[in-house]
Amino acid sequence: MHYDLEISEEARDQLRALPKELRQSIGQRMETLCTNLQGDVAKLKAMDSRYRLRVGSYRVLFVLAGARIRVYAIRNRKEAYD
């Protein structure tokens, strides 16, 4: 199944603040995420429809709504779950 990707403005700003190599790596991982949720994906406990994608020490936090992935944050793992 293929998913549509939607990235919030806040997540876009967080992505722009990262170094170029890391941005590219996260971008590639988000593209593969759109195909059958491939990658290091885990459902967040006690959170309905919320997931994370691990990319090194960063986490791409997203909501799965039908056939749409809505990315709401891209943060370092130390700050991701605050």
C-alpha positions in Angstrom: 0.0 0.0 0.0 1.2 3.5 -0.8 0.7 6.4 1.6 0.5 10.1 0.9 2.9 12.2 2.9 1.9 15.5 4.5 4.5 17.5 6.5 3.4 20.3 8.9 5.0 23.7 8.8 6.6 23.1 12.2 8.1 19.9 11.0 9.4 21.6 7.9 11.1 24.3 10.0 12.7 21.7 12.2 13.9 19.8 9.1 15.4 23.0 7.6 17.4 23.7 10.7 19.3 20.4 10.3 22.6 19.8 8.4 22.2 19.0 4.7 23.4 15.4 5.0 20.9 14.7 7.8 18.0 16.4 5.9 18.8 14.2 2.9 18.9 11.0 5.0 15.6 11.9 6.7 14.0 12.7 3.3 15.0 9.4 1.8 13.7 7.5 4.9 10.3 9.4 4.6 10.1 8.4 1.0 10.6 4.7 1.8 8.1 5.1 4.7 5.4 5.9 2.1 5.7 2.4 0.8 4.1 -0.1 3.2 5.5 1.8 6.2 9.0 0.5 5.6 11.8 1.5 7.9 12.3 1.5 11.7 8.8 2.3 12.6 7.1 1.8 16.0 3.8 2.7 17.4 4.0 5.1 20.3 2.5 3.5 23.5 -0.6 5.1 24.9 -1.0 7.3 21.8 -3.8 6.6 19.2 -2.5 6.4 15.7 0.9 8.0 16.5 4.1 6.5 15.3 7.8 7.3 15.1 10.4 6.6 12.4 13.9 6.3 13.7 16.7 7.9 11.6 19.9 7.8 13.6 19.5 9.9 16.7 16.5 11.7 15.2 12.8 10.8 15.3 10.2 11.6 12.7 6.9 11.7 14.6 3.8 11.1 12.6 0.1 10.3 12.7 -1.3 7.6 10.5 -4.8 8.6 9.1 -6.1 6.1 6.6 -3.8 6.3 3.6 -2.1 9.5 4.7 1.0 10.0 6.8 1.0 13.4 8.7 4.4 14.3 10.0 4.1 16.7 12.9 7.6 16.8 14.3 11.3 15.9 13.5 13.4 16.0 16.7 16.4 14.7 18.4 15.6 11.6 20.4 16.4 13.4 23.6 13.6 15.9 23.0 11.2 13.9 20.8 8.8 12.6 23.5 8.6 15.7 25.8 
